[in-house]
Amino acid sequence: MKYNTFLFDFDGTIINSIEAIILSMRDAFEHFDLPPPSDETICSYIGIPIETIPYLSVAIDAGVAREEMISKYREIYKSSYGRTHIKVYDGMKELLLALKARGDKLGIVSSKATPPLEMNLRDKDMEGIFDAVIGSDQVTQYKPMPETVFLCAQKVGLEDVKHALVIGDARHDIEMGRRAGMDTCAVPWGGGTQEELAWAKPTYFPKTVEELSKLLLG
């Protein structure tokens, strides 16, 4: 394969945190005595920074500051569900270790803030695998703008965008990679639907972690 640098989204791509996110958001709304969004609504916005999620306007209309809701959500995620309700997708850690052993550069390009990213990596014994970990708090322009992937590419020492592949489970990941001039790979086991991922026109679209492994490892 022509790539030597792989920039991965995190939630929905490397780890299954969908249940943790849904439960944490439900509890955050209920903390303020507000009806939580449906699971489908919460799931549909996984992959974009929490600061930009439209359904938080319900809290704002009820007099709860956006920052207050976000802080409560992160507190709940960090102290409970983000520790107990996440798992690495089967075969993903083995793939990452194989790429690392081959000498490839690995990065995380996430819409999650850096502290919970690092917490999840520690909890799943994945520290040291990635050459750079970029969370939403490190950039000023969120996905699908390319700042996250550009910063990660800089930190891993990428010299030519043609040698990098952006991998994610949401159309925002694919658009981000494309705007950066990089090839992209959509994976369907996270929050994004098959239809919206196909609409984003990724360079590659493996259907399982096994297919992704064959693609990346050759």
Buried (B, 14 or more C-beta within 10 A) or exposed (E): EEBBBBBBBBBBBBBBBBBBBBBBBBBBBEBBEBEBBEBEBBBBBBBBBBBEBEBBEBBEEEEBEBEBBBEBBBBBBBEBBBEEBBEBBEEBBEBBEEBBEEEBBBBBBBBBBBEBBBBBBEBBEBEEBBBBBBBBEBBEEBBBBBBBBBBBBEBBEBEEBEBBBBBBBBBBBBBBBBBBEBBBBBBBBBBBBEEBBBEBEBBBBBEBBEEBBEBBEE
